[in-house]
Amino acid sequence: MGKVDILISEVGPRDGLQSITNIMPTAAKKQWISALAAAGIREIEVGSFVPASVLPQLADTAEIVAHGLTIEGLQIAVLVPNLRGAENAIASGAHKISIPLSVSETHSLRNVKRTHAQMLEEIARIAELVNSQPAHKRPHFEVGLSTAFGCSLEGPVSESLVVQLAEASLKAGCHEVGLSDTTGSANPAQLRRLIDKVWSAVGRDKLTGVHLHNTRGQGLANALAAIDMGITTVDASMGGIGGCPAAPGASGNIVTEDLVFMVEAMGLKTGVNFNALCAARELFAAAMPNTELYGFTPMSGLPKGMEIN
Ligand code: ZN
């Protein structure tokens, strides 16, 4: 596998599916994940270790992780809400664990039923567990600073609080922080400003990825601002599926297909084969016929003479 300039972290199987009530059969999820990997996607967030009663759609996460681990070269990421989830994630063998820390405390209480102080204690406990694993079994542990650009419950979010929580999370022992526009409120200037502020506080190597939603159509503009700054990992969801059940009005992630087109058209490598990515989209559409898929490039096709492979 060649080197990529921008790592596209596909979050459709987690962020995408979690807001869809029709349960995708486990076998179909496995085929979809295999097809995404075959298209050259290098990292996939395959599920979330939450109780099945909370998110029945993701109840098969351990089995999906096990399947993902059989695919050579594929980085398997999972979301966890707490220490219990992290224990399950480590037992599953996932390569990367993310926990959401909502900058909006109202959203945090709604999403994971914990205050900032309680979440930071939980993050410290998870970090201790992660860092006590032998090196070859130790997952990368990231804290995703959600609602970092605004919250549909609280409204504007303080940028200095984002920086403070980034510092506190790293002090608690996580390996990296990410910036998440959970509700799709961000604009490119805000992305640049906040990335710069967090980098100044914690260093560039402690923030390398962003998670964006396309709620107000700003997703690709925001992704471009982040990439221009030097961010190297961008989360996206095939077909733009997704949302957050705990944040009213949050819609899907930025569309993987359109992001691949933008990045490759600018001369940067994603490692993705566009036609194979569209085949994964068709496979998903056949398994989940009632789910609306978004994206302009899959509809219009690549410009004449252009190939992405
Ligand atoms: Zn999200």
Boltz pocket constraint, residues with backbone or C-beta under 6 A from the ligand:
constraints:
  - pocket:
      binder: B
      contacts: [[A, 15], [A, 181], [A, 182], [A, 211], [A, 212], [A, 213], [A, 243], [A, 244], [A, 253]]
      max_distance: 6.0
